[in-house]
Amino acid sequence: MIIQLWCHVSSVDDERLEFQDGDLVVFSEIKGMTELNDGKPRKKKNTRPYSFILEEDTTNFSPYERGGVLCY
């Protein structure tokens, strides 16, 4: 699930995210919020075992619908 504001990203597969603050991630195959599918590496912060926040203002992005693949 992605919540729009500063883009909070959560794992839905109960799979721990092995990231650290400042790591770069790339998204693809997101339904809605397609602006994140552009292949641009994005910096993340506030890393938790199952979620993180993007260091990017996504308030003007289209609404998130579902899905997506995360590469790092």
Secondary structure, 3 states (H helix, E strand, C coil): CEECCCCEEECCCCCCCCCCCCCEEEEECCEECHHHHCCCCEEEECCCCCEEEECCCCCCCCCEEECCEEEC
